[in-house]
Amino acid sequence: RRSHMTVSYTDPQVSMDLLRAVLQPSFNDDIMAVFRKYQKFFDKAAENVKENVGDDIQTDQLIKEACRNVLEHAKQLFPEAEVKRAGPEVTIKRSRPADEDYS
Amino acid sequence: RRSHMTVSYTDPQVSMDLLRAVLQPSFNDDIMAVFRKYQKFFDKAAENVKENVGDDIQTDQLIKEACRNVLEHAKQLFPEAEVKRAGPEVTIKRSRPADEDYS
């Protein structure tokens, strides 16, 4: 999507990612604290799965996968823009069927 | 990786994901609270980028992308198992080059 792929310190994404990398350890601590609140639910669920399905279940891997999925779904808190909203020259695309006519 | 793809309530991944879906709204609230702690840093960085690069920068999109990247990197808190560790019959694969010989 970017017009040039040269990495430079004035590249907006690079600048923001430098900050992201600096903050990541603090974020990770805070995010782990959040997950600890829910740990018991995942532990219980994984134990239930193990009881129902069998002893070859690796509960720690099930829990980690669930945690990764939580983070993946949390990205929806920060949705990518489908349509550019800024700028007066940009018309907002509506998802109206083409054959619909209000005239 | 799974031997059958039929979705059932005894499927370990499905069971865990049902719990994940139930907890997701609470997780999202807690994760948003974490991000609010760092909001000012991202705001500041995005403003700097806009000053340096130009007014066609959409700061809100830069910030959202950075937040999604935080979540992506946080997944490393819950790493996927490269090698099965459980079970005595599993030998741990070492990443030793094939031509390396200690004999």
Backbone of each chain as ProteinMPNN parsed JSONL, in Angstrom:
{"seq_chain_A": "RRSHMTVSYTDPQVSMDLLRAVLQPSFNDDIMAVFRKYQKFFDKAAENVKENVGDDIQTDQLIKEACRNVLEHAKQLFPEAEVKRAGPEVTIKRSRPADEDYS", "coords_chain_A": {"N_chain_A": [[0.813, -1.191, 0.0], [2.121, 1.135, 0.525], [3.943, 3.753, -1.145], [6.669, 3.669, -1.469], [9.212, 1.379, -0.442], [11.44, 1.738, 1.042], [13.113, 1.659, 4.077], [13.098, 4.068, 6.529], [13.878, 6.536, 9.044], [12.036, 8.468, 8.921], [9.891, 7.268, 7.963], [6.534, 6.823, 8.513], [5.328, 4.446, 9.598], [7.566, 3.115, 10.573], [8.57, 4.893, 12.503], [6.426, 4.856, 14.334], [6.524, 2.208, 15.022], [8.927, 1.987, 16.301], [8.407, 3.315, 18.701], [6.401, 1.608, 19.561], [7.909, -0.717, 20.016], [9.491, 0.121, 22.119], [7.608, 0.499, 24.111], [6.543, -2.011, 24.334], [7.486, -4.005, 26.3], [6.395, -3.002, 28.728], [3.682, -2.957, 28.082], [3.37, -5.712, 27.743], [3.694, -6.638, 30.373], [1.431, -5.488, 31.551], [-0.575, -6.646, 30.052], [-0.224, -9.329, 30.648], [-0.978, -9.223, 33.313], [-3.683, -8.742, 33.014], [-4.458, -11.153, 31.776], [-3.954, -12.917, 33.841], [-6.104, -12.5, 35.505], [-8.065, -13.984, 34.314], [-7.112, -16.452, 34.153], [-7.901, -18.69, 35.732], [-10.315, -19.51, 34.622], [-9.598, -20.419, 32.097], [-7.864, -22.453, 32.845], [-9.618, -24.213, 34.13], [-11.382, -24.841, 32.025], [-9.64, -26.091, 30.245], [-8.919, -28.289, 31.736], [-11.366, -29.605, 31.886], [-11.701, -30.226, 29.174], [-9.609, -32.001, 28.866], [-10.457, -34.074, 30.537], [-12.725, -34.889, 29.157], [-11.833, -35.539, 26.609], [-9.315, -36.748, 26.568], [-6.137, -37.983, 27.776], [-4.048, -37.272, 26.198], [-4.162, -34.676, 25.625], [-2.631, -31.547, 25.578], [-2.826, -29.387, 27.939], [-1.624, -26.945, 28.532], [-0.858, -25.988, 26.049], [-3.327, -25.695, 24.799], [-4.399, -23.629, 26.322], [-2.592, -21.559, 25.843], [-3.031, -21.2, 23.12], [-5.663, -20.287, 23.177], [-5.262, -17.871, 24.491], [-3.668, -16.477, 22.641], [-5.613, -16.231, 20.693], [-7.435, -14.552, 21.957], [-5.962, -12.17, 21.936], [-5.716, -11.78, 19.199], [-8.422, -11.372, 18.477], [-8.883, -9.09, 19.931], [-7.779, -7.149, 18.41], [-9.774, -6.1, 16.893], [-10.672, -3.983, 18.293], [-9.283, -1.911, 17.305], [-9.881, -1.075, 14.521], [-8.984, -1.424, 11.076], [-9.107, 1.17, 8.664], [-11.683, 1.052, 6.384], [-12.642, 2.753, 4.497], [-11.44, 5.888, 3.513], [-11.905, 8.499, 5.746], [-11.21, 11.087, 6.259], [-10.686, 14.409, 4.922], [-12.11, 16.66, 2.649], [-12.489, 16.096, -0.003], [-12.958, 13.492, -0.274], [-15.397, 11.192, -0.932], [-17.795, 9.468, 0.916], [-18.048, 6.102, 0.649], [-20.93, 4.287, 0.194], [-22.558, 1.29, 1.17], [-24.591, 0.703, -0.67], [-26.83, -1.042, -2.731], [-26.229, -1.167, -6.267], [-28.354, -1.013, -8.006], [-30.323, 0.214, -6.668], [-32.501, 2.936, -6.483], [-33.168, 6.206, -5.723], [-34.328, 8.306, -6.996]], "CA_chain_A": [[0.0, 0.0, 0.0], [2.968, 2.327, 0.539], [4.473, 4.022, -2.472], [8.056, 3.206, -1.512], [9.428, 0.422, 0.64], [12.688, 2.033, 1.734], [12.903, 1.88, 5.5], [13.815, 5.238, 7.019], [13.353, 6.999, 10.321], [10.893, 9.336, 8.69], [8.762, 6.435, 7.567], [5.576, 6.875, 9.623], [5.152, 3.144, 10.252], [8.795, 2.786, 11.312], [8.584, 5.738, 13.697], [5.441, 4.365, 15.293], [6.915, 0.883, 15.504], [9.999, 2.183, 17.282], [7.71, 3.578, 19.966], [5.732, 0.357, 19.94], [8.921, -1.641, 20.543], [9.924, 0.642, 23.419], [6.531, 0.309, 25.09], [6.064, -3.397, 24.354], [7.669, -4.728, 27.572], [5.407, -2.53, 29.709], [2.411, -3.515, 27.617], [3.331, -7.148, 28.025], [3.437, -6.805, 31.807], [0.033, -5.14, 31.831], [-1.44, -7.631, 29.396], [-0.136, -10.548, 31.465], [-1.796, -8.995, 34.514], [-5.073, -8.947, 32.585], [-4.695, -12.579, 31.556], [-3.972, -13.635, 35.132], [-7.464, -12.397, 36.043], [-8.94, -14.971, 33.675], [-6.355, -17.71, 34.117], [-8.616, -19.815, 36.357], [-11.347, -19.988, 33.703], [-8.934, -21.204, 31.061], [-7.363, -23.68, 33.493], [-10.772, -25.089, 34.357], [-11.872, -25.299, 30.726], [-8.667, -27.026, 29.674], [-9.028, -29.527, 32.522], [-12.594, -30.26, 31.411], [-11.415, -30.784, 27.857], [-8.732, -33.166, 29.079], [-11.307, -35.142, 31.083], [-13.678, -35.367, 28.149], [-11.229, -35.954, 25.348], [-8.27, -37.731, 26.811], [-4.931, -37.519, 28.457], [-3.025, -36.787, 25.275], [-4.364, -33.231, 25.463], [-1.674, -30.69, 26.286], [-3.659, -28.275, 28.394], [-0.906, -25.651, 28.463], [-0.901, -25.497, 24.666], [-4.701, -25.238, 24.557], [-4.579, -22.333, 26.992], [-1.814, -20.555, 25.113], [-3.718, -20.91, 21.86], [-6.818, -19.441, 23.508], [-4.757, -16.525, 24.818], [-3.306, -15.827, 21.377], [-6.865, -15.886, 20.004], [-7.965, -13.352, 22.622], [-5.215, -11.008, 21.434], [-6.095, -11.594, 17.793], [-9.762, -10.778, 18.421], [-8.834, -7.746, 20.521], [-7.389, -6.192, 17.357], [-10.984, -5.459, 16.375], [-10.815, -2.705, 18.999], [-8.546, -0.904, 16.529], [-10.126, -1.561, 13.157], [-8.384, -0.775, 9.922], [-10.097, 1.971, 7.946], [-12.106, 0.504, 5.091], [-12.837, 3.897, 3.615], [-10.85, 7.101, 4.072], [-12.961, 9.386, 6.217], [-10.74, 12.47, 6.33], [-10.53, 15.127, 3.667], [-13.407, 17.014, 2.086], [-12.629, 15.61, -1.379], [-13.263, 12.066, -0.248], [-16.804, 10.88, -0.718], [-17.939, 8.237, 1.689], [-18.673, 5.039, -0.128], [-21.984, 3.594, 0.922], [-22.744, -0.07, 0.664], [-25.94, 0.64, -1.213], [-26.811, -1.78, -3.998], [-26.116, -0.272, -7.417], [-29.62, -0.876, -8.732], [-31.285, 0.935, -5.841], [-32.6, 4.272, -7.052], [-34.068, 7.027, -4.919], [-34.787, 9.47, -7.76]], "C_chain_A": [[0.863, 1.264, 0.0], [3.664, 2.497, -0.797], [5.943, 3.642, -2.59], [8.32, 2.339, -0.295], [10.759, 0.649, 1.352], [12.398, 2.33, 3.203], [13.73, 3.078, 5.935], [13.168, 5.702, 8.308], [12.247, 8.013, 10.14], [9.704, 8.56, 8.144], [7.783, 6.393, 8.742], [5.441, 5.55, 10.366], [6.367, 2.768, 11.088], [8.866, 3.595, 12.602], [7.642, 5.198, 14.76], [5.872, 3.013, 15.856], [8.11, 0.957, 16.456], [9.398, 2.449, 18.664], [7.041, 2.309, 20.474], [6.718, -0.599, 20.606], [9.399, -1.193, 21.926], [8.874, 0.355, 24.492], [6.152, -1.159, 25.287], [6.294, -4.122, 25.689], [6.671, -4.29, 28.654], [4.015, -3.039, 29.365], [2.3, -4.986, 28.004], [3.056, -7.421, 29.503], [1.961, -6.564, 32.123], [-0.921, -6.168, 31.236], [-1.4, -8.954, 30.151], [-0.984, -10.413, 32.718], [-3.281, -9.194, 34.194], [-5.36, -10.442, 32.45], [-4.743, -13.355, 32.872], [-5.354, -13.583, 35.776], [-8.35, -13.531, 35.545], [-8.331, -16.367, 33.642], [-7.192, -18.898, 34.616], [-9.699, -20.374, 35.436], [-10.738, -20.873, 32.62], [-8.409, -22.519, 31.631], [-8.487, -24.702, 33.634], [-11.267, -25.689, 33.037], [-10.931, -26.343, 30.133], [-8.703, -28.355, 30.431], [-10.262, -30.321, 32.11], [-12.368, -30.941, 30.069], [-10.592, -32.063, 28.019], [-9.536, -34.345, 29.61], [-12.182, -35.761, 30.016], [-13.005, -36.013, 26.95], [-10.115, -36.969, 25.557], [-6.981, -37.115, 27.296], [-3.841, -37.031, 27.503], [-3.193, -35.299, 24.962], [-3.298, -32.48, 26.257], [-2.395, -29.414, 26.696], [-2.928, -26.931, 28.277], [-0.934, -25.091, 27.043], [-2.293, -25.0, 24.29], [-4.91, -23.847, 25.123], [-3.823, -21.247, 26.253], [-2.481, -20.183, 23.795], [-4.916, -19.993, 22.106], [-6.374, -18.01, 23.794], [-4.34, -15.778, 23.554], [-4.562, -15.396, 20.62], [-7.542, -14.668, 20.637], [-7.29, -12.11, 22.052], [-5.58, -10.715, 19.984], [-7.46, -10.899, 17.696], [-9.782, -9.363, 18.992], [-8.412, -6.703, 19.49], [-8.598, -5.471, 16.777], [-11.317, -4.181, 17.14], [-10.199, -1.562, 18.199], [-8.681, -1.221, 15.049], [-9.406, -0.73, 12.106], [-9.473, 0.003, 9.186], [-10.412, 1.303, 6.616], [-12.137, 1.609, 4.049], [-12.183, 5.093, 4.286], [-11.968, 8.055, 4.484], [-12.528, 10.848, 6.167], [-10.669, 13.099, 4.949], [-11.866, 15.397, 3.013], [-13.61, 16.452, 0.677], [-13.006, 14.125, -1.422], [-14.752, 11.869, -0.012], [-16.893, 9.537, -0.018], [-18.714, 7.226, 0.855], [-19.747, 4.369, 0.72], [-22.176, 2.215, 0.309], [-24.184, -0.246, 0.179], [-25.899, -0.132, -2.528], [-26.908, -0.826, -5.181], [-27.468, -0.028, -8.085], [-30.693, -0.14, -7.917], [-31.326, 2.392, -6.293], [-33.634, 5.081, -6.274], [-34.66, 8.176, -5.708], [-36.266, 9.337, -8.131]], "O_chain_A": [[0.429, 2.324, -0.452], [3.943, 1.523, -1.496], [6.417, 3.328, -3.681], [7.721, 2.541, 0.762], [11.161, -0.167, 2.182], [11.542, 3.154, 3.524], [14.944, 3.097, 5.73], [12.046, 5.309, 8.628], [11.583, 8.384, 11.108], [8.641, 9.128, 7.894], [8.15, 5.979, 9.841], [5.439, 5.515, 11.596], [6.238, 2.184, 12.164], [9.182, 3.058, 13.664], [8.002, 5.092, 15.933], [5.616, 2.707, 17.02], [8.281, 0.091, 17.313], [9.832, 1.876, 19.664], [7.108, 1.983, 21.66], [6.408, -1.214, 21.627], [9.676, -2.02, 22.794], [9.204, 0.015, 25.628], [5.518, -1.514, 26.28], [5.384, -4.796, 26.171], [6.164, -5.123, 29.405], [3.269, -3.492, 30.234], [1.278, -5.437, 28.521], [2.285, -8.318, 29.846], [1.33, -7.325, 32.857], [-1.94, -6.513, 31.835], [-2.423, -9.626, 30.281], [-1.634, -11.369, 33.141], [-4.034, -9.742, 34.999], [-6.373, -10.936, 32.945], [-5.482, -14.331, 32.998], [-5.739, -14.499, 36.503], [-9.258, -13.985, 36.242], [-8.944, -17.325, 33.173], [-7.195, -19.968, 34.007], [-9.975, -21.574, 35.46], [-11.277, -21.924, 32.272], [-8.496, -23.565, 30.988], [-8.334, -25.878, 33.306], [-11.535, -26.888, 32.947], [-11.374, -27.354, 29.588], [-8.536, -29.419, 29.835], [-10.218, -31.546, 31.996], [-12.787, -32.078, 29.853], [-10.866, -33.076, 27.376], [-9.327, -35.483, 29.19], [-12.366, -36.977, 29.963], [-13.555, -36.934, 26.346], [-9.994, -37.935, 24.804], [-6.77, -35.904, 27.233], [-2.841, -36.453, 27.93], [-2.464, -34.738, 24.144], [-3.088, -32.737, 27.442], [-2.553, -28.487, 25.902], [-3.539, -25.91, 27.961], [-1.021, -23.879, 26.848], [-2.436, -24.018, 23.561], [-5.523, -22.991, 24.486], [-4.337, -20.147, 26.055], [-2.501, -19.017, 23.399], [-5.158, -19.05, 21.352], [-7.034, -17.054, 23.387], [-4.623, -14.589, 23.409], [-4.585, -14.34, 19.988], [-8.146, -13.854, 19.939], [-7.952, -11.125, 21.727], [-5.734, -9.56, 19.589], [-7.627, -9.953, 16.925], [-10.599, -8.536, 18.587], [-8.657, -5.511, 19.673], [-8.475, -4.372, 16.238], [-12.145, -3.385, 16.694], [-10.547, -0.397, 18.389], [-7.705, -1.593, 14.398], [-9.246, 0.484, 12.234], [-10.616, -0.446, 9.095], [-9.515, 1.024, 5.821], [-11.726, 1.435, 2.902], [-12.347, 5.297, 5.489], [-12.854, 8.378, 3.694], [-13.363, 11.744, 6.047], [-10.6, 12.403, 3.937], [-12.672, 14.483, 2.837], [-14.742, 16.338, 0.206], [-13.331, 13.584, -2.479], [-15.298, 12.328, 0.991], [-16.156, 8.6, -0.327], [-19.846, 7.455, 0.428], [-19.482, 3.936, 1.841], [-21.984, 2.005, -0.889], [-24.887, -1.185, 0.552], [-25.018, 0.105, -3.354], [-27.586, 0.199, -5.108], [-27.7, 1.036, -8.66], [-31.804, 0.099, -8.391], [-30.276, 3.012, -6.466], [-34.802, 4.705, -6.175], [-35.429, 8.961, -5.153], [-36.824, 10.225, -8.776]]}, "seq_chain_B": "RRSHMTVSYTDPQVSMDLLRAVLQPSFNDDIMAVFRKYQKFFDKAAENVKENVGDDIQTDQLIKEACRNVLEHAKQLFPEAEVKRAGPEVTIKRSRPADEDYS", "coords_chain_B": {"N_chain_B": [[-3.378, -29.449, 11.009], [-4.925, -30.85, 12.735], [-6.523, -34.064, 13.092], [-9.095, -34.494, 12.195], [-11.601, -32.426, 10.734], [-14.142, -31.899, 11.503], [-16.426, -29.89, 13.146], [-17.148, -29.909, 16.501], [-18.668, -30.028, 19.754], [-17.014, -31.311, 21.413], [-14.615, -30.917, 20.389], [-11.443, -29.901, 21.201], [-10.305, -27.332, 20.565], [-12.574, -25.922, 19.803], [-14.141, -25.945, 22.12], [-12.502, -24.456, 23.84], [-12.507, -22.098, 22.448], [-15.11, -21.275, 22.634], [-15.268, -20.518, 25.302], [-13.353, -18.496, 25.165], [-14.705, -16.672, 23.512], [-16.798, -15.953, 25.161], [-15.478, -14.669, 27.221], [-14.257, -12.611, 25.873], [-15.421, -9.91, 25.629], [-15.024, -8.837, 28.237], [-12.252, -9.075, 28.433], [-11.612, -7.297, 26.359], [-12.436, -4.85, 27.439], [-10.624, -4.65, 29.562], [-8.209, -4.662, 28.197], [-8.447, -2.373, 26.665], [-8.334, -0.523, 28.726], [-5.689, -0.827, 29.49], [-4.441, 0.11, 27.148], [-5.241, 2.759, 27.218], [-3.582, 3.821, 29.141], [-1.26, 4.24, 27.744], [-1.919, 5.824, 25.719], [-1.292, 8.583, 25.413], [1.375, 8.62, 24.638], [1.345, 7.449, 22.12], [-0.318, 9.255, 20.813], [1.265, 11.558, 20.876], [3.513, 10.724, 19.407], [2.348, 10.229, 16.922], [1.511, 12.762, 16.258], [3.984, 14.03, 15.997], [4.976, 12.615, 13.785], [3.182, 13.47, 11.858], [3.819, 16.193, 11.769], [6.409, 16.014, 10.777], [6.181, 14.62, 8.386], [3.866, 15.241, 6.957], [0.625, 16.643, 6.198], [-1.1, 14.857, 5.125], [-1.104, 12.622, 6.556], [-2.858, 10.205, 8.339], [-3.42, 10.336, 11.505], [-4.952, 8.89, 13.342], [-5.208, 6.423, 12.129], [-2.567, 5.564, 12.028], [-2.068, 5.25, 14.75], [-3.904, 3.277, 15.44], [-2.896, 1.166, 13.942], [-0.45, 0.788, 15.212], [-1.37, -0.061, 17.692], [-2.609, -2.476, 17.019], [-0.308, -3.829, 16.308], [1.012, -3.98, 18.755], [-0.643, -5.833, 20.048], [-0.286, -8.034, 18.392], [2.461, -8.56, 18.796], [2.358, -9.142, 21.488], [1.449, -11.685, 21.537], [3.618, -13.303, 21.694], [3.982, -13.764, 24.32], [2.666, -16.059, 24.756], [3.806, -18.521, 23.566], [3.735, -20.732, 20.757], [4.165, -24.234, 20.897], [7.166, -25.475, 19.744], [8.33, -27.905, 19.788], [7.135, -30.936, 20.998], [6.974, -31.226, 24.451], [6.035, -32.852, 26.422], [5.66, -36.247, 27.567], [7.444, -39.249, 27.625], [8.344, -40.58, 25.374], [8.96, -38.81, 23.458], [11.548, -37.377, 21.729], [13.644, -34.6, 22.141], [14.025, -32.354, 19.618], [16.969, -30.992, 18.443], [18.364, -27.956, 17.235], [20.69, -28.472, 15.763], [23.236, -28.23, 13.371], [23.341, -30.521, 10.615], [25.769, -31.477, 9.691], [27.447, -31.136, 11.746], [29.566, -32.648, 14.036], [30.107, -34.379, 16.944], [31.565, -36.546, 17.701]], "CA_chain_B": [[-2.665, -30.191, 12.035], [-5.839, -31.765, 13.405], [-6.771, -35.231, 12.261], [-10.398, -34.353, 11.547], [-11.976, -31.017, 10.758], [-15.53, -31.757, 11.915], [-16.565, -29.039, 14.325], [-18.045, -30.484, 17.487], [-18.489, -29.422, 21.061], [-15.931, -31.988, 22.126], [-13.352, -30.485, 19.793], [-10.775, -29.075, 22.216], [-10.168, -25.936, 20.147], [-13.898, -25.294, 19.805], [-14.52, -25.722, 23.518], [-11.716, -23.347, 24.375], [-12.865, -20.85, 21.78], [-16.39, -20.835, 23.187], [-14.907, -19.758, 26.51], [-12.671, -17.277, 24.712], [-15.715, -15.735, 23.01], [-17.569, -15.461, 26.317], [-14.64, -13.75, 28.006], [-13.659, -11.563, 25.038], [-15.826, -8.529, 25.953], [-14.334, -8.397, 29.455], [-10.861, -8.884, 28.016], [-11.501, -6.077, 25.566], [-12.503, -3.713, 28.371], [-9.368, -4.572, 30.319], [-7.13, -4.334, 27.262], [-8.607, -0.944, 26.357], [-7.845, 0.226, 29.891], [-4.231, -0.848, 29.377], [-4.022, 1.002, 26.06], [-5.45, 4.16, 27.609], [-2.394, 4.244, 29.887], [-0.169, 4.576, 26.818], [-2.521, 6.612, 24.636], [-0.622, 9.881, 25.219], [2.628, 8.415, 23.903], [1.01, 7.23, 20.717], [-0.825, 10.532, 20.288], [2.411, 12.446, 20.689], [4.327, 10.204, 18.302], [1.62, 10.41, 15.666], [1.561, 14.2, 15.952], [5.335, 14.281, 15.491], [5.049, 12.075, 12.43], [2.396, 14.359, 10.996], [4.623, 17.411, 11.591], [7.602, 15.742, 9.976], [5.914, 13.995, 7.097], [2.879, 16.003, 6.196], [-0.741, 16.672, 6.7], [-1.923, 13.778, 4.592], [-0.997, 11.5, 7.482], [-4.023, 9.992, 9.198], [-2.823, 9.932, 12.784], [-5.751, 7.855, 14.02], [-4.896, 5.122, 11.53], [-1.219, 5.202, 12.501], [-2.176, 4.809, 16.147], [-4.597, 1.975, 15.459], [-1.977, 0.145, 13.427], [0.514, 0.525, 16.279], [-2.057, -0.838, 18.728], [-2.739, -3.856, 16.527], [1.024, -4.434, 16.367], [1.248, -4.322, 20.16], [-1.363, -7.078, 20.338], [0.384, -9.101, 17.646], [3.712, -8.903, 19.48], [2.048, -9.703, 22.812], [1.215, -13.135, 21.394], [4.853, -14.013, 22.056], [3.845, -14.174, 25.718], [2.035, -17.378, 24.753], [4.402, -19.102, 22.354], [3.355, -22.048, 20.271], [5.212, -25.219, 21.153], [7.892, -25.914, 18.556], [8.63, -29.313, 20.006], [6.373, -31.476, 22.127], [7.844, -31.449, 25.591], [5.482, -33.872, 27.306], [5.73, -37.622, 27.106], [8.821, -39.73, 27.635], [8.74, -41.153, 24.1], [9.308, -37.742, 22.524], [12.908, -36.859, 21.86], [13.683, -33.173, 21.826], [14.806, -32.058, 18.419], [17.866, -29.857, 18.61], [18.627, -27.283, 15.965], [22.123, -28.606, 15.497], [23.448, -28.513, 11.944], [23.478, -31.951, 10.351], [27.161, -31.847, 9.434], [28.23, -30.946, 12.958], [29.817, -33.986, 14.582], [30.825, -34.249, 18.208], [32.207, -37.821, 18.047]], "C_chain_B": [[-3.596, -31.158, 12.768], [-6.23, -32.892, 12.48], [-8.144, -35.182, 11.599], [-10.847, -32.921, 11.711], [-13.437, -30.819, 11.129], [-15.601, -30.919, 13.183], [-17.559, -29.687, 15.275], [-17.747, -29.881, 18.842], [-17.456, -30.17, 21.897], [-14.588, -31.686, 21.467], [-12.66, -29.547, 20.782], [-10.687, -27.606, 21.831], [-11.513, -25.207, 20.183], [-14.343, -24.993, 21.23], [-13.799, -24.518, 24.086], [-12.137, -22.035, 23.731], [-14.249, -20.354, 22.205], [-16.147, -20.014, 24.453], [-14.257, -18.433, 26.124], [-13.702, -16.223, 24.281], [-16.536, -15.136, 24.144], [-16.77, -14.414, 27.087], [-14.18, -12.524, 27.21], [-14.121, -10.148, 25.399], [-15.15, -7.998, 27.223], [-12.86, -8.154, 29.177], [-10.712, -7.553, 27.287], [-11.547, -4.835, 26.452], [-11.172, -3.535, 29.091], [-8.203, -4.157, 29.421], [-7.228, -2.863, 26.854], [-8.082, -0.086, 27.509], [-6.317, 0.28, 29.877], [-3.782, 0.154, 28.306], [-4.207, 2.477, 26.427], [-4.258, 4.703, 28.395], [-1.316, 4.796, 28.956], [-0.629, 5.498, 25.69], [-1.712, 7.879, 24.343], [0.683, 9.74, 24.448], [2.352, 8.233, 22.415], [0.489, 8.512, 20.072], [0.329, 11.457, 19.932], [3.247, 12.008, 19.475], [3.645, 10.446, 16.958], [1.603, 11.885, 15.264], [2.931, 14.587, 15.392], [5.483, 13.812, 14.054], [4.334, 13.011, 11.456], [3.17, 15.658, 10.719], [5.782, 17.179, 10.633], [7.279, 15.312, 8.562], [4.88, 14.763, 6.289], [1.472, 15.779, 6.665], [-1.624, 15.568, 6.137], [-1.822, 12.507, 5.448], [-2.285, 11.402, 8.306], [-3.536, 9.448, 10.53], [-3.635, 8.826, 13.457], [-5.456, 6.471, 13.45], [-3.506, 4.637, 11.929], [-1.28, 4.617, 13.905], [-2.843, 3.438, 16.222], [-3.677, 0.862, 14.97], [-0.96, -0.221, 14.505], [-0.117, -0.339, 17.373], [-2.246, -2.295, 18.289], [-1.387, -4.56, 16.593], [1.421, -4.803, 17.796], [0.604, -5.673, 20.484], [-0.71, -8.259, 19.631], [1.658, -9.542, 18.369], [3.468, -9.515, 20.856], [1.767, -11.201, 22.738], [2.45, -13.944, 21.783], [4.898, -14.361, 23.542], [3.319, -15.604, 25.825], [2.534, -18.158, 23.549], [3.861, -20.489, 22.033], [4.511, -23.009, 20.537], [5.853, -25.623, 19.839], [8.053, -27.423, 18.595], [7.767, -29.779, 21.168], [7.312, -31.77, 23.279], [7.358, -32.594, 26.467], [5.677, -35.264, 26.714], [7.161, -38.106, 26.999], [9.293, -40.251, 26.282], [9.182, -40.084, 23.104], [10.757, -37.304, 22.762], [12.917, -35.407, 21.423], [14.627, -32.943, 20.657], [15.721, -30.874, 18.709], [18.159, -29.252, 17.249], [20.128, -27.301, 15.686], [22.325, -28.906, 14.014], [23.792, -29.981, 11.723], [24.943, -32.366, 10.203], [28.057, -31.665, 10.66], [28.389, -32.297, 13.657], [30.676, -33.876, 15.837], [31.599, -35.522, 18.551], [33.728, -37.729, 17.899]], "O_chain_B": [[-3.149, -32.149, 13.347], [-6.272, -32.732, 11.26], [-8.333, -35.777, 10.538], [-10.521, -32.269, 12.702], [-13.935, -29.694, 11.081], [-14.92, -31.203, 14.169], [-18.691, -29.98, 14.888], [-16.688, -29.288, 19.047], [-17.07, -29.708, 22.971], [-13.546, -32.145, 21.934], [-13.22, -28.518, 21.159], [-10.956, -26.729, 22.652], [-11.585, -24.032, 20.543], [-14.861, -23.912, 21.511], [-14.405, -23.664, 24.733], [-12.129, -20.987, 24.377], [-14.528, -19.157, 22.144], [-16.744, -18.955, 24.646], [-14.572, -17.385, 26.687], [-13.593, -15.048, 24.632], [-16.922, -13.968, 24.098], [-17.313, -13.408, 27.543], [-13.766, -11.521, 27.791], [-13.283, -9.25, 25.473], [-14.751, -6.835, 27.272], [-12.287, -7.161, 29.624], [-9.796, -6.78, 27.567], [-10.793, -3.885, 26.243], [-10.66, -2.423, 29.215], [-7.326, -3.398, 29.833], [-6.209, -2.186, 26.715], [-7.46, 0.953, 27.286], [-5.723, 1.305, 30.21], [-2.864, 0.943, 28.527], [-3.432, 3.333, 26.002], [-3.954, 5.894, 28.328], [-0.56, 5.695, 29.323], [0.156, 5.896, 24.829], [-1.472, 8.215, 23.183], [1.058, 10.635, 23.692], [3.044, 8.795, 21.567], [0.816, 8.816, 18.925], [0.371, 12.051, 18.855], [3.629, 12.825, 18.637], [4.292, 10.822, 15.981], [1.67, 12.216, 14.08], [3.031, 15.365, 14.443], [6.042, 14.515, 13.212], [4.834, 13.297, 10.368], [3.18, 16.159, 9.595], [6.098, 18.024, 9.794], [8.032, 15.61, 7.635], [5.014, 14.911, 5.074], [1.174, 14.855, 7.422], [-2.746, 15.358, 6.598], [-2.381, 11.465, 5.107], [-2.739, 12.385, 8.891], [-3.274, 8.253, 10.669], [-3.065, 7.926, 14.074], [-5.45, 5.476, 14.175], [-3.295, 3.443, 12.142], [-0.627, 3.617, 14.206], [-2.408, 2.558, 16.964], [-3.679, -0.243, 15.512], [-0.643, -1.395, 14.692], [0.528, -1.238, 17.913], [-2.068, -3.223, 19.078], [-1.321, -5.751, 16.898], [2.086, -5.815, 18.021], [1.22, -6.537, 21.107], [-0.594, -9.346, 20.196], [1.908, -10.736, 18.536], [4.273, -10.313, 21.337], [1.838, -11.903, 23.747], [2.348, -15.114, 22.152], [5.738, -15.148, 23.978], [3.5, -16.272, 26.843], [1.774, -18.427, 22.619], [3.575, -21.294, 22.919], [5.681, -22.644, 20.418], [5.164, -26.065, 18.919], [7.931, -28.114, 17.584], [7.676, -29.106, 22.195], [8.315, -32.466, 23.119], [8.146, -33.233, 27.165], [5.838, -35.421, 25.503], [7.997, -37.462, 26.365], [10.496, -40.359, 26.048], [9.711, -40.4, 22.038], [11.126, -36.911, 23.869], [12.267, -35.039, 20.444], [15.813, -33.272, 20.688], [15.249, -29.842, 19.188], [18.195, -29.953, 16.238], [20.74, -26.269, 15.411], [21.635, -29.765, 13.465], [24.457, -30.603, 12.552], [25.309, -33.487, 10.556], [29.246, -31.985, 10.636], [27.402, -33.009, 13.839], [31.795, -33.363, 15.812], [32.237, -35.575, 19.603], [34.433, -38.708, 18.148]]}, "name": "protein", "num_of_chains": 2, "seq": "RRSHMTVSYTDPQVSMDLLRAVLQPSFNDDIMAVFRKYQKFFDKAAENVKENVGDDIQTDQLIKEACRNVLEHAKQLFPEAEVKRAGPEVTIKRSRPADEDYSRRSHMTVSYTDPQVSMDLLRAVLQPSFNDDIMAVFRKYQKFFDKAAENVKENVGDDIQTDQLIKEACRNVLEHAKQLFPEAEVKRAGPEVTIKRSRPADEDYS"}
